[in-house]
Structures are given as C-alpha cells and as structure tokens.
Amino acid sequence: MMILRQPRYNATRRVKTLNTADIAAYIDANRDEFMAQLFEFLRIPSISTDPVYADDVRRCANWLVDHLEDIGMQTVELHDTEGHPVVYAEWLSEKEDAPTLLLYGHYDVQPPDPLDEWETAPFDPTIRDGKIYARGATDDKGQLFAHLKALDAWLSTVGELPINFKVLLEGEEEVGSAHLPAFIAENKEKLAADAVVISDSPMFAKGVPSIVYGLRGLAYLEMTVRGASHDLHSGLFGGAVPNPINELSKIVAALHDESGRVTIPGFYDNIVPLDDEERRAFAELPFDEEEFQRESGVPKLVGEEGYTTLERIWARPTLDCNGIWGGFTGEGAKTVLPARAHAKFSCRLVANQDPDDIAKKAQDWVAELASDAVEVEVRVFHGGPPVLTDRDNPTVRAACRALTRVWDEEAVFTRGGGSIPVVATFSEVLEVPTVLMGFGLDDDRLHSPNEKFNVENFYAGIRAAAFLLEEAAR
C-alpha cells in the first residue's frame, strides 16, 4: 500500500534569486531549531530487528513523511512493504536539463544493548563535549537529517531547488534491507537519477572531508566437518578415528599461505588492481599506523605481503574465520572426540569479484583440502558485490567541491573496507554511480553503547549537502 500526501505549503512559496550566502545564513540562524528537530527524530526507538518496536519504526517513518511535507517537498509518499515502510519524496525542477540526484538513507537503528554501558539513555539525546550522544546519532539519522535540513534551507530561502532531487529512506538497513531491492526494481522509473548520494560513512579523520569511492563486497559461508555419528570417548577412540576439530583446523590453516595470500584457486582472478595514483594518494593520507595498531589492541599488524595497511583493508580481498566451535566448551574437563566441528568465515571482495563465484570456489577448495576420513559441508549464507565509482564522475567532483568549500580543506578519496549492499543494487538496477560523502568519524561508536555525532560535523554536513545541490547544478 502506498499513501500519497500533498505538500502543505510548497506551492505557495515565492521563488527568489539564488544567493548561497542567504542559504548559509539561514542554516546558521536555525542551528538550535535544527538540533531540536534532530533530537525529536532520535528519540523515536526505531529498532528494526525487534518486532516489539514495529510500531515505533512506523512512527518514525510517519515522522519523516510529516517533516518532508513541512520543508516543502512536492511529493511525499509512504510505501508499505512486507517489512518496515519505505519513505519517498521528490522535488522536480521545471528546467529540462536539470540533473537528478537521489538521496538514500535509513531511519532504523541498532538495538542499544548493553544498556548499562551507556552514560546517558540511548533514546534521550544528550550533548556532551560538543558531541551528540544517542542511538542513531551517526548511523544514520544524524547524517541523513543533514541533507533534509539542506533541502529546508534551499526551499526556505530560494523557494526552489537548482536540480531535481529525490529521497529514498528505508527502515530495514540494520536487518539486511530484505525488501528494498524489490522496491527499487519495481520503482525503477520513479527512482531514475544521474547519481545516488549516501551519507552513511565516516570522514577519513576529523577535519579531513572525504569521498568513499570504493566498497568491498562480501561472501559469507559456514563450514561443518562431520566425523563419527556421535561423540566418542577420547581414551577409547583417540588416535584411531578422525577428530573433526583437528581436521577443521587443518582446513582453516590451509586457506592462507605464508605470505598472507588466500589459497583458493582463482580467488584473485580479474580483480582491479590499485593504480599508481591511488597508492600515492593513500600514502599521503594522515594515517597513523601505530595508533591503528594500538586501537586494535594487537602486538603486531599482519596481512598480505607487498601492501600497506590501508591498501589491505580498502582495496585487497581477504578471507577471515569469524567463529569456530565444536566439542566440549563448558567448565572443567570432558575427554571427548566431537562428532562435529564448525567454522564461519567471510570473504571481503574487491572490484570484479563476484560473490557467487567466490563462494563456489571456496566450496570446491574446502572439499579438496578435506580428508576423506570426514564429511565436509560448506553452506553459503549471504553476500553482496563490491562497488568502485569513477573518481572523475561529475557528481563525485561536485561533492568534492562542496566538501572543500565547507571544511576549507581539499576533499580526499578513500575506500571502505566494509560493505553497503544497497550500493550494488543501485549500480545494477538503476545503472548509476553512488557518491558516499559521510560526515561521521571512525570513533563514533556505531552499533556500540554511547554512539555519538560531532555537533559541528552535523552543521557542516548541512552546509555541504546544501552546496552539493549548487555544485551539481553546474
């Protein structure tokens, strides 16, 4: 079901002459109001993974509908899905040659657990030391709201936008966006744009505005090694029958060679290598490897030989064991040979690697590594393709100019080690690039207690989002 609402007063707004100084002044004059509105948004516990909060998720979607109407979007729609609602809005220019941007964001949040580790209540926003503390402050309510306030600034001062602008906000990102791909495919024409803009990523560092132009993909698998039909006494059977834990450990150890490379045949076929310009750009970033090591809590950094830490986590494919279990793990001792052992592992993928292809190659390689004394099964859970955006794309360059104007520092290009599956969906279905211009920081404690968002980054994000519209219009 789709609920269509007409704007409350957009049609009566008088169009004025463009003056970006007026827009900046409007943002500065309304800082307190914008913060109060953000706090109202953050107070709604839109936890998508827990059915207990389903009504709150819907309440949050309706809050966004009301707010998009209030700021003057021409069309605002609430679309029901088999899960949580999708919110859509648009403002279309009368200029025939105006470019079109599509903003994507998500209004659902992670559960706040463990509650006893929060210094203040997760859904009672608080400002301490220049930072907003609340669940969703950075991921993603604060960042997407910066764009809505940029639209507000344009429509309240100029009376119109210099480009076509569409908004797509979902309530299921934190649970895998199960229903969004179908919605995008069914509404391909409605969502048509020249580029997608997402602010759900961090800046490289405080004061260093960044564009993320690459994201790694993912293939996630689980391995089960079976030996006897039931657990056996290690004294009566040990040394005469296969031990699934031992056999699984051998397989896991054999998935990498001594240089840190993944041993799966064909794993590195056709990947897009880093070019010299990218390697120079990464090397020039203010990255403190010693601090990275300290923050990680490890005695030494390791990885694929021939690559720096940033290159390894941003632009090289990896395979990591994420969990391993089997046999007796309780208190005390139990001399047992387990019937089964299990491991979960994930492959982070780079451009030109296909998750399904990598998963199949992993299954075949594990089968080859396994002893014929045990049975091995590898299940494929889920995955998503990697994304690499052209750094010379016009919208990417427009975003760089907008960020540079606000921070008075040249925007840098970075990649992300993680995955945002919807980015690949936009690429495949809408056939457009995605521009990731985040305003958060790496230490904002996303998904953790005491999530935060720098107050000045929130206001700077509004200005950058407002300037993006002007730069895109050029």
C-alpha positions in Angstrom: 0.0 0.0 0.0 1.2 3.5 -0.8 0.0 6.6 1.0 0.4 9.8 -1.1 0.4 13.1 0.7 0.4 16.6 -0.9 2.8 19.3 0.3 1.4 21.6 2.9 2.7 24.9 1.6 5.3 24.2 -1.1 3.1 25.6 -3.9 2.8 29.0 -2.2 6.5 29.6 -1.8 7.8 32.5 -3.7 10.9 31.8 -5.8 13.8 34.2 -5.1 17.1 34.9 -6.7 19.8 32.4 -5.8 22.1 33.6 -3.1 24.1 30.9 -1.4 25.0 33.4 1.3 21.3 33.5 2.2 21.3 29.7 2.4 24.4 29.7 4.7 22.9 32.4 6.9 19.6 30.5 7.2 21.5 27.4 8.4 23.4 29.5 10.9 20.3 31.2 12.1 18.4 28.0 12.6 21.0 25.9 14.4 19.0 25.5 17.6 15.8 24.6 15.7 17.6 22.0 13.6 19.2 20.4 16.7 15.8 20.3 18.4 14.3 18.6 15.4 17.1 16.1 15.2 16.6 15.3 18.9 12.9 14.6 18.2 13.9 12.3 15.4 16.5 10.5 17.6 14.0 10.0 20.5 12.0 7.5 18.4 13.3 4.0 19.1 13.1 2.7 15.5 14.8 -0.6 16.2 14.1 -2.7 13.1 15.3 -6.1 14.3 12.9 -6.4 17.3 9.2 -6.9 16.5 8.3 -5.2 19.8 9.4 -1.9 18.2 7.5 -2.3 14.9 5.0 0.5 15.8 7.9 2.8 16.7 9.6 2.1 13.3 6.3 3.0 11.6 6.0 6.1 13.8 9.5 7.1 12.7 8.5 6.7 9.0 5.4 8.9 9.5 7.5 11.5 11.3 9.8 11.7 8.3 6.7 12.0 6.0 5.5 14.9 8.0 8.9 16.6 8.1 9.4 16.2 4.3 6.0 17.8 3.8 6.8 20.6 6.2 10.1 21.5 4.4 8.2 21.8 1.1 8.9 18.7 -1.0 6.4 18.5 -3.9 5.6 14.8 -3.4 5.8 12.7 -0.3 4.9 9.0 -0.2 4.8 6.3 2.4 5.1 2.8 0.9 4.3 -0.3 2.9 6.5 -3.4 2.3 6.3 -6.9 3.7 8.6 -5.5 6.4 9.0 -1.9 7.5 7.9 1.1 5.4 9.8 3.0 2.7 9.6 6.8 2.6 9.9 8.5 -0.8 9.8 12.2 -1.7 10.8 14.3 -4.6 11.2 17.9 -5.8 11.4 18.3 -9.6 12.6 21.3 -11.3 11.0 22.9 -14.4 14.4 23.1 -16.1 14.6 20.4 -18.8 18.3 20.0 -18.4 18.5 19.8 -14.6 20.4 16.9 -13.3 18.7 14.5 -10.8 20.2 13.3 -7.5 18.7 10.5 -5.4 19.4 10.6 -1.6 19.4 7.3 0.2 19.4 6.9 3.9 17.9 4.6 6.6 15.9 5.6 9.6 16.1 2.3 11.5 18.7 1.8 14.2 20.5 -1.0 16.0 19.4 -2.2 19.4 21.0 -0.2 22.2 22.2 -3.2 24.3 24.1 -3.4 26.6 22.1 -0.6 28.3 24.3 -0.5 31.4 27.3 0.7 29.3 25.5 3.9 28.2 26.4 7.0 30.1 23.0 8.5 29.2 19.8 6.9 27.9 20.2 5.8 24.2 16.9 7.4 23.2 17.3 10.6 25.2 19.7 12.6 23.1 22.4 14.5 25.1 25.2 16.8 24.1 28.5 16.4 26.0 31.8 17.9 25.0 30.5 19.0 21.6 29.1 15.6 20.7 25.5 14.3 20.3 25.1 11.0 22.2 22.2 8.8 21.1 21.5 5.6 19.2 21.3 6.6 15.6 23.2 9.8 16.1 25.6 9.0 13.2 24.1 5.7 11.9 22.2 7.1 10.1 19.7 9.6 11.4 22.1 12.4 12.0 23.7 12.1 8.6 20.6 11.8 6.5 18.9 14.6 8.5 21.7 16.9 7.5 20.5 16.5 3.9 16.9 17.2 4.8 17.9 20.4 6.5 19.9 21.4 3.4 16.7 21.0 1.4 14.9 23.0 4.0 17.5 25.8 3.7 17.1 26.0 -0.1 13.3 25.9 -0.1 13.0 28.4 2.7 15.4 31.0 1.2 15.4 30.5 -2.6 12.0 28.8 -2.9 13.2 26.1 -5.2 16.0 23.6 -5.8 18.5 24.1 -8.6 18.2 20.4 -9.6 15.8 17.5 -9.4 16.1 15.8 -6.0 14.6 12.5 -4.8 14.7 11.0 -1.4 14.5 7.3 -0.5 14.6 6.3 3.1 14.2 2.8 4.4 13.6 1.2 7.8 15.4 -2.2 7.3 19.0 -1.4 6.6 20.1 -2.8 10.0 18.4 -6.1 9.2 19.8 -6.5 5.7 17.4 -4.4 3.6 15.4 -7.5 2.7 12.6 -5.7 0.9 14.5 -2.7 -0.6 15.9 -4.4 -3.8 12.4 -5.4 -4.9 11.1 -1.9 -4.2 13.9 -0.4 -6.3 13.3 -2.8 -9.1 9.6 -2.2 -9.1 10.1 1.6 -9.0 13.0 1.9 -11.4 11.4 4.7 -13.4 10.4 6.7 -10.3 13.9 6.4 -8.8 15.7 7.3 -12.1 18.6 9.6 -11.4 22.1 10.7 -12.5 23.7 9.6 -9.3 22.8 8.4 -5.8 24.1 10.2 -2.7 24.6 8.5 0.6 25.9 9.8 3.9 26.4 6.7 5.9 30.1 6.5 6.1 32.9 8.3 8.1 35.3 11.0 7.1 38.9 9.8 7.0 39.7 11.9 10.1 38.5 14.9 11.9 38.8 17.9 9.7 39.5 15.8 6.6 36.5 15.7 4.3 36.3 12.5 2.3 34.6 10.8 -0.6 34.4 7.0 -0.4 34.6 5.7 -4.0 35.0 2.0 -3.3 33.4 -0.6 -1.1 34.3 -4.2 -0.7 31.8 -6.9 -1.3 31.1 -9.9 0.8 30.7 -13.7 0.6 29.7 -15.3 3.9 30.0 -19.1 4.5 29.8 -21.7 7.2 31.7 -25.0 7.2 30.7 -28.2 9.1 33.1 -31.1 9.5 31.5 -34.4 10.5 33.3 -37.5 11.8 31.6 -40.2 13.9 27.9 -40.5 14.3 28.1 -39.4 17.9 30.7 -38.0 20.4 33.3 -40.6 21.4 35.5 -41.2 24.4 38.9 -39.8 23.6 40.7 -42.6 25.5 38.9 -45.4 23.8 38.9 -44.0 20.3 41.5 -41.2 20.2 44.2 -41.9 17.6 42.1 -44.4 15.7 39.2 -42.2 14.4 39.3 -38.7 12.8 38.8 -35.7 15.1 36.6 -33.1 13.3 38.1 -30.2 15.3 41.6 -31.3 14.2 40.5 -31.7 10.6 38.7 -28.4 10.5 41.7 -26.6 12.0 43.9 -28.0 9.2 41.5 -26.7 6.6 41.3 -23.2 8.1 45.1 -23.1 8.4 45.4 -24.1 4.7 43.2 -21.2 3.5 46.2 -18.8 3.6 49.8 -19.2 2.5 52.9 -17.9 4.4 52.7 -14.5 2.6 49.1 -13.9 3.7 47.5 -14.6 0.4 44.3 -16.6 0.1 45.0 -20.0 -1.4 41.6 -20.6 -3.1 42.4 -21.2 -6.8 41.2 -18.3 -8.9 40.5 -16.1 -5.9 42.4 -13.2 -7.4 41.3 -13.7 -11.0 40.3 -10.5 -12.8 40.4 -8.2 -9.7 41.0 -4.5 -10.4 44.5 -3.6 -9.0 45.3 -0.4 -7.4 46.8 2.1 -9.8 49.9 4.2 -9.0 47.9 7.4 -8.4 45.7 5.6 -5.8 48.7 4.1 -4.0 50.3 7.6 -3.8 47.0 9.1 -2.6 46.6 6.5 0.1 50.3 7.0 1.2 49.7 10.8 1.5 46.7 10.4 3.9 47.4 11.4 7.5 47.2 7.7 8.7 48.9 6.8 11.9 49.7 3.1 11.7 51.0 2.9 15.3 47.7 4.4 16.6 45.7 2.0 14.4 47.7 -0.9 16.0 47.1 0.5 19.5 43.4 0.9 18.8 43.3 -2.7 17.5 44.9 -4.0 20.7 47.2 -6.3 18.8 51.0 -6.7 19.3 51.7 -6.6 15.6 49.9 -5.8 12.3 49.9 -8.6 9.7 48.5 -9.2 6.2 49.2 -9.8 2.6 52.8 -9.1 1.7 53.5 -6.1 -0.6 50.7 -3.9 0.6 50.2 -1.2 3.2 47.6 -1.4 6.0 45.2 1.0 4.1 45.7 -0.9 0.9 44.9 -4.2 2.7 41.7 -3.1 4.3 40.4 -1.0 1.5 41.5 -2.5 -1.8 42.6 -6.1 -1.4 40.3 -9.1 -1.0 40.5 -11.1 2.2 39.3 -14.3 3.9 38.7 -14.4 7.7 37.4 -17.0 10.1 34.7 -15.3 12.1 33.8 -18.1 14.5 34.8 -21.6 15.4 33.2 -24.2 17.7 32.8 -27.9 18.4 33.1 -30.4 21.2 33.0 -29.6 24.9 33.4 -26.0 25.8 31.9 -25.9 29.3 33.6 -25.5 32.7 36.1 -28.2 33.7 37.2 -31.2 31.6 35.4 -33.7 29.4 37.6 -36.1 27.4 35.5 -36.4 24.2 36.0 -36.6 20.5 33.3 -34.4 19.0 31.1 -35.7 16.2 31.1 -32.3 14.5 33.0 -29.1 14.3 32.0 -25.8 12.7 33.5 -22.6 11.4 32.1 -19.4 9.9 34.2 -17.4 7.5 33.8 -14.3 5.3 35.5 -13.1 2.2 35.7 -9.4 1.6 35.8 -8.8 -2.1 37.1 -6.0 -4.5 36.0 -4.8 -7.9 35.4 -7.6 -10.5 35.0 -10.3 -7.9 31.5 -12.0 -7.9 30.2 -13.2 -4.5 28.6 -16.3 -6.0 31.7 -17.2 -8.0 33.9 -16.8 -4.9 31.6 -18.8 -2.8 31.6 -21.7 -5.3 35.4 -21.6 -5.5 35.6 -21.7 -1.7 33.3 -24.7 -1.5 35.4 -26.6 -4.1 38.7 -25.7 -2.4 37.5 -26.8 1.1 36.3 -30.1 -0.4 39.7 -30.6 -2.0 41.5 -29.7 1.3 39.4 -32.0 3.4 40.5 -35.5 4.5 38.5 -38.4 3.1 38.0 -39.6 6.6 35.4 -36.9 7.3 32.4 -35.4 5.6 32.6 -31.6 4.9 29.7 -29.3 4.1 30.1 -25.6 3.2 26.9 -23.5 3.3 26.6 -20.1 1.6 24.8 -17.6 3.8 24.7 -14.3 2.0 26.8 -11.8 0.1 27.0 -8.6 -1.9 29.1 -7.4 -4.8 31.9 -4.8 -4.4 31.5 -1.3 -5.8 34.0 1.0 -7.4 32.9 4.5 -8.5 34.8 6.6 -11.1 36.6 9.4 -9.3 36.1 11.6 -12.3 32.3 11.3 -12.3 30.7 14.8 -12.4 28.7 14.2 -9.2 31.7 12.9 -7.4 33.6 16.0 -8.4 30.6 18.2 -7.3 30.6 16.5 -3.9 34.4 17.1 -3.6 33.9 20.8 -4.3 31.0 21.1 -1.8 33.1 19.4 0.9 36.1 21.6 0.2 34.0 24.8 0.4 32.8 23.8 3.9 36.0 22.4 5.5 38.4 24.7 3.6 40.5 21.5 3.0 40.8 19.6 -0.2 38.5 16.6 0.0 40.3 13.3 -0.2 39.4 10.0 -1.9 39.2 6.9 0.3 37.8 3.4 0.1 35.7 1.5 2.6 36.7 -1.9 3.9 33.1 -2.8 4.7 30.0 -3.3 2.6 26.8 -1.5 1.9 24.7 -3.9 -0.3 22.2 -1.3 -1.5 25.0 0.5 -3.3 25.5 -2.5 -5.6 21.7 -2.6 -6.1 21.7 1.0 -7.3 24.5 0.2 -9.6 22.9 -2.9 -11.1 19.2 -1.8 -11.2 19.4 2.0 -11.7 22.8 1.8 -13.5 24.0 4.9 -11.8 27.1 5.7 -9.6 26.9 6.2 -5.9 28.6 9.1 -4.1 29.4 8.3 -0.4 30.0 11.7 1.4 29.9 10.9 5.1 30.1 13.3 8.0 30.8 10.9 10.8 34.1 9.8 12.3 35.6 6.3 12.8 35.4 6.6 16.6 31.6 7.5 16.6 30.9 4.0 18.2 28.4 2.9 15.6 26.4 -0.2 16.8 28.0 0.3 20.3 27.0 2.0 23.5 27.5 5.7 23.6 27.1 6.3 19.8 27.9 9.9 19.1 28.0 12.5 16.3 30.1 15.6 16.4 27.9 18.7 16.7 30.0 20.8 14.3 30.0 17.9 11.8 26.2 17.9 11.8 26.1 21.6 10.9 29.0 21.3 8.5 27.1 18.4 6.9 24.1 20.6 6.3 26.2 23.2 4.6 28.0 20.6 2.5 24.7 19.0 1.4 23.3 22.4 0.5 26.4 23.3 -1.5 26.2 19.9 -3.3 23.0 21.0 -4.9 24.6 24.1 -6.3 27.7 22.3 -7.4 25.7 19.5 -9.1 23.6 22.1 -11.0 26.8 23.3 -12.6 
